[in-house]
């Protein structure tokens, strides 16, 4: 029954996309056969008024009609241009996470259920909602500390959002499985794995304790950084469904006129934003991955305050070195070194030629050096770089794609503040400083220290590894003598799962087909 209901929800979503003109806005003239016929049919069913909107506006209207789960799906797919294409990813990145507020009484009920205390005991005053997004909304409130009232922001999970999301998630998995089964060319994109990643990231985002931990970690990392901070967390009033944090008084970064009226130097703010992001990425390996201007405030003294840390990115030391050397290699036109870094990191298979890869990278870098520095987009450079790496069988790296998406957003915000923003000049001190500290003599000493620690850990585990090797050797001998066998329970489970998968897929296709016939009949 869950497959049937997922099929109906999937059909409804498709119908909304058709009616709002999203399907009609796709480049259907390039299609042929049945897909082109379907595209033309979709144009017939599109609302007339929808044809007057831009594609991004059509997408935004459709997603709002479908609900919070689809807003979150759109935002997630915006981080995967390898799946939806660059143009569609840009449209999805423009989705505004703004929803209708829910009643204050429901927010109070959620807070009391999560924290086990009455709102009156937690807050001296609890106000109406001031902002609402797909997963939660924010209320203004006051707390009392040592007899002094302190204003705080209280983020509360939207009632029922988990249930609705997991219901829609069934539809996403159904669509992914059907896509893998009936569209072989899409299998390299691993749609089921993409959906599993969406499920995992949204589960994390729906637990506000984890967002509070991310704010705390980023706060510790940046406590000595000039001109950047995040709000502090009130852990006593934070739980799975509620997050209480410091209230931020400042001008939103998307209010350019307000920033200018407050006397802020927009060029300085743009440089501070980009350098802060690069510091977090290279120095800490932990960065705010949703830095659109609605999540950024500027205080009276010019300090940038970032909020809404539900989505965060992490880079290991190898990835940070990879990023720094690539950026520095392009700055110094050392394309061979950029190519070597890809091979050293294991991102490009060894069967490819380093010199040929360096030639492909030169094709990206040389045109850039012929342009004025302020017109060069670092985000576009990374996009072109990932396109070239696909030609050399570089596998999709989710952590690098999230980094690319965030860099696109951050650079876009900086250019909004300063149209003549020089990305390279701004980035160079941070990137070269990190390289000097981590790839020079000091970096070699740190690598040596880490290597010694790894060897000591391996030495401690030597007896256990020897025992495991001995057991594995005996298992291989038995397998060579008797062959690989499944017990009866395992074989039965495999057969049952395969039968259920085939049956549910056929059933879902029938549901979709009958629903489409019903819709068409009612329209005619």
N, C-alpha and C positions, 0 to 999 in steps of 0.2 A: 504493500500500500504506500510505503514511503516513496518508492520509485514512481508510482502513479501521480502522487501529489507533487513530487519534484518535477515531473513532466509537465503538469498543468502550470506550475509556477514558471517554468522555462518558456512555455508557449506565451504566457501573459507578458513576460519580459520582452520576448521577441516582437510581440504585437505592439507594445508601447514604443519600442525602438523604431518600428516601421511607421507608426502613426505620427511620431514626432520628427520624422524625416532623417533620422540618423543613418539608416540603411541607404536611403536615396542619395545621401551626401557622399557615399563612398565612390571611388573611381570605377564605376561599373562598366564604362565603355571599354575598359581593357579586358573585361571578362568575355567568355564565350560559352556556348552551350547552355546547359541547365542553370548554372550560376547567373548568367546574364539574364535569362528569362525570369529568375527569381528577383533580380535587382529591378527589372522593369515592372514586375508585378508590385513590388514594394513602393515604387514611385506612384502607382495608381492609388494605393491605399493611404498615401501620406496626406496629412492635413494640409489644406491649401495655405493656411497662414504660416505653417512651419517652413514652407519653401522660401519665405522671405528672410529667414534667420540664417546667420552664419552657422557653419558646422559645429563649432564649439558651443554656441548657444543652444542648438538643437540637442546636443548631447547633455548639456546641463539640465535642460527642461525634462528630458526623458529620465535622467537619473533621479531628479527630485520626485518625479511621479512614482518611481519604483521603490524609493525609500532609502533609509540610512545604510542598509547593507550594500546597496549598489553604489552609493557615494564612496564607501570604503573600498569596494572592488575597483572603482574607477581610479581612486588615488593610488591603490596598489599597482594597477597596471601601468600607471604613469611612470613607475620606476622600472618598467620592463619594456623598453623600446625594441628589444630583441624579439619580443612576442607580438606586440601590436603595431610596430613600425614607429618611426620617429614622429611623423605628422600626427598620428592618433595619440601618441604619448604626450605631445605638447598640448593637444586639446584637453586631454584628461587632466594634465597638470594644472589647467586653469579652473577646474571644478572648485567651487567655493563650498567649504564644509560648514554651511549655515542651514539650520533646520528650525522648525517651529519649536518654541519652548513648551515644556510640559508643566503642569500645575505645581505650585510651591508645596502643596500638601503631599504630593507624591514624592517630591525630593526629601521632605522631612521624614516620611515613612522609610525611604531607602537609607537615609543617614542613621536613623535609630535602629534599624534592623542590622546594619553593618557594624556599628560601634557599640550596640547594646546599652545606650544611654539616651536620655531625653535630650532633644535639641536645646531646651532651655538650660540644661546643665552644661552643655558644650559651648553654647554661644550666648553672649549677652543680647545680641540682636541678630536675626537671620532674615535677610531681605529677599526681594523678588529676583528672578533670574536676570542677568545682564547680558548673557550670550549663550547661544545653543549651537551645538554641532551634532554630528551624526551619532556619536557614542555617548556624549555627556553634555551637561550644561553647567554654567558657572553662576553662583550667587555671591552677592556681597554680604559680609557678616562682620560682627565685632566679637572679639574675645577680651577677657580681662586678665592682665598679668600685673601682679603687685599693685592692684588698684587702678591701673591705667588701661584704658580701652585701646585696643589695637585692631585696625581694620584688616580683614583677611579675605581671600578669595576661596570659595568652597566649590569644588568640582564634584558633580554628582552623576553617576551612571544613569542613562536613560532607562526607565522601566521597560522591561520586556525586550531590550535590545539584544541580549544574548540569545533568547529563544528565537527571535525573528532572524537573527544572523545565521544560526545553525540550521534553520529551516531552509533559508536561501542557499546555504552552503551545499545542501544536498543537490540543489539544481546545478550549482557550479560544477560539482563532481560529475554529475550525469552528463553535462555538456562536454566536459573534458574527456570522459571515457568514450563518448560517441565520436568526438573529434579524433581521438587516437585510433579508434577502430575503423572509421570510414574515410578518414583523410590521411593517408599514409605520409604525405609530405609534411604534415604538422608534427609528426612524432619526434623529430629532432628537437622541437621546442619543449617537449615533455610537459604538455598541459596539465596532466594529473599532478606532477610534482610542483608545478607553479601554483595549483589550487591548494595543495598541502601547505606550501609556504605561506599563502594568504591566510589559511586557517590558523597557522601557528602564530603569525605576527599579530593577528587580530585578537587571539586569545590573550596574548601578552598585553595588548593595548587596553583590553577590557578589565584588567586587574590594576586598579589605580595605585596599589602598593608598589607595583613595579615601576610605574611612572615616577612615584615619589623617590624610589631608590635611584632612578636615573638622574633626577634633579639633584639629589644629594651627591652623587658621584661627580657630575659635571661641575657642581658648586665647589667641591674640594679641588678639582683639577684647575679651576679658574680663579681661585680665591686671591691669587697675587697678580692676575692679568689686568693690564690697564684697559679701562673702557668697556668691559664686558662682564656680565654676571647673570645668574639665574635666581629666581625667587627661592627663599628658604622654605623648608617644609615643617609644618606643625604635626609631628608624628603622633601626638596624643589624640589628634582628631582626624587621623587618616586610617582607612581600612580598604577592603577590596572594592567597595562601591563609592567611597568618598575620599577626596584628597583636599586637605586644607593647607593653604600656603600663603605666603606673604602677598599682600595687595601691592600691585605695581602702579605707581602714579607716573605717567609719561605719555608721550605722543606716539601713536601707532606709526610704524615706518611706511605704511601705505598712504599716510596723510602728508604729502609733500608740502602742501601749503601751510599746514599746521607746524611742521618742523621749521620751515623758513620763518614763520611768524614768531616762533619761540626763540629765534636767534641762533639756531644750530648751524654749524658749518657742514653742509651736505657732503662736500668732498671728503672731509675728515671722517665722517660717519661711514661713508662707502668704503674707504680704505680700512678702517677699524673692523668693519664687518667681515671683509674678505680675509684679512690677516688673522682675525680671531678664529674663523672657520679652519684655516690652514693650520694654525697652532693646535687646535683640538684634534685635527685629523692626524698630523704628523707626530706631534709630541706625545699625545695621550692615546691615540688610536681609538678614540671614542668621541662621536660628534652628534650634534642635533641634526636629524635627517628630515626635518620638516620646517625649514627656516624660511617660509614664505612671509611676506611683510605683515600679514595679520597676526603672526606669532612673535613679532619683534616690536619692542617699545624703546623709546629714547627718553631717558630721564633728563631733568633740568640741567645736570652737569655734563650731558653728552654721553653718559654710559648707556650701552645697549643692554637691554634685559630681554632674554629669550624665554618664552613660556611654551606650554603644551609639548612636553617631551615624551609623548606616547610612542613616537617612532624615533629610534636611535640607531646609529650605525657603528660598527666596530671594524677595525683593521688590525691585523697582526703585524708583527715587526717586518715580516717579509713583504707584505702588501704596502706598508708605509715606505719602505726602501724603494720598492717598485715605483710608487707614485712620485717620490722626490727625485729619483734619478731620471725618470721620464721627463718631468717638467724641466729639470735643470739641463738635460740633454737637448731639449728643444730650444731652450734659451741660448745655449752655447753652440748649437748646430752640430752636436756630436751624435749623429744618427746611428753610427755603429754601436756606440755605448747603449743607446736606447734599445737597439735590437738585442744586444747581449743580455741586457737586464731581463727581457722577456724570456729568453732561453734559460737563464740562471734561475728564474723564479719557477720554471717548469710550466709556464703558461702556453708556450708554443712547442709542439712535439719536436723531438730531436731529429726526425727525418727531414725536416726542412733546413734550408741553407740560411745561415746567419746573414751573409752578404746580400742575398736576395731579399731577405726581410728588411734589412737596412735600406735597400733601394726603395722598397715600398714606403717606408717611413719618411725617406727623403722627399718623396712625392707629396707628402702632407706638409712637411716642414718648410721647404723652400718657398712655396707661394706665400706663406705667412710672413717670412722675413722681408718680402718686398712690399709689405703694407705698413701704414702708420701703426705704431704700437697700440694706440687707443682703439683701433678698429678690430684688433685681434681678439677673438673669443676663445678663452681657454676651454670652456665647456664644449664649444664646437670642435676644437682640436681633439679632445678626448673622444667625442662622438665619431669623428673620422678615423681616429686610431683604432677604435673597437670594430669599425667596419672593415678596416684593412686586416685586422687580426683574424676575422672570420675566414678570409681567404687562405689563411695559414692554419686552419683547424684549431684555433684557440677556443676552448670550451667556455661557455657562459660562466661568468664569475659574479654571483649575486651581490657580493659585498662591493665589488667595483662598480656595478650598475647603480646601486644605491648611492655611492659616492658621486658618480657622474650626474645623477638626477639632482642631488643636493647642490652640486657645484653649478649646474645650470640655473637653479633657482637663486642661489646667492649672487652669482654674477649678474643675473637679470635685475635683482634688487639694487645692486651697486650701480648699474648703468642707469637705472631710473633716478637715482639720487644724483649721479654725475654722468651725463651723456658722453663726456670725453674721458671716461674712466680708463686708466692704463693698467690692465690686469697684470701684465708681466712686471712692470716696475713695482707694483704693490706686492706681488707675491715673492719677488726675488730675495728680499732680506730674510723672510721666514724660511723659504726653501733652502737657500744657500747656508743659512745658519744651522738648520737641521742636518744638512749633509756634512758640514764641518764638524759638528758635535757627535755624529753617529757613524760616519763613514771614514773619518780620519783616524789618527792615532788613538784618541779617546774611545772611538767606536770599536776599534780593533781590540782594545783592552776589555771592553764590555762583552764583546763576542767571545773572547777567550774565557772570561769568567763564566759566561753562560755555558760554554762548552765543557768546562771542568765540572760544573754542577751536573750537567747531563750525564757525564761519564760516571760520576759518583752515584747518581741515581741508578744507572744501568748496573753498576757493580753490586749495589744492594739487592737488585732484583735477579742477579745471576743464578742463584740456586733455584728460584721459582721458574725462570726461563728454561733452565736445563731440564727440570721435571716436565714442563710442558712439551719441550722438544722430544723427550723420550716417549711421552704418551702419543704425540702426533705421529711419530715414526711407527709405533705399534699399530695405530689405526690405519695408516697407509698400507702397511704389510697385509692386514686383514682385508682391506678393500681390494688390493691387488689379487689376493687369493680367492675371495668369494664374490667380488663385484659389489657395486653400489646398490643397496636395497632400501625400499621404503617399507615400513611396517603397515599393516592393514589399515590402521586408523588414519595414518597420513595419506595413503592412497585414496581412501574414501573421502577425506576432507577436500583433497585437491579436485576430485571429480565433482563433488557437490558444489564447490565454489565456482567451477567453470560452468556448470549447468545453470546455476543461479545467475551468473553474469550474462550469459547468452540470452536467457529467458527475460531478464529485466530489461536488457537493451532492446529486444524486439517489442516488448510491451510498451516501453517508453515511446518508440517510434510510432506505434499504432495510436497511442494517446495523442501525440503531437499532430499526426495526420488527421485524425477525426476532429480535433479541436479547430484546426485550420479550415476544414470543410464547413464546420458549424459557423465559424466567423464569416467566411465568404458567403454562405447561404443567407445569413442575416443581413449582410450589407446589400446583396443583390435584391 
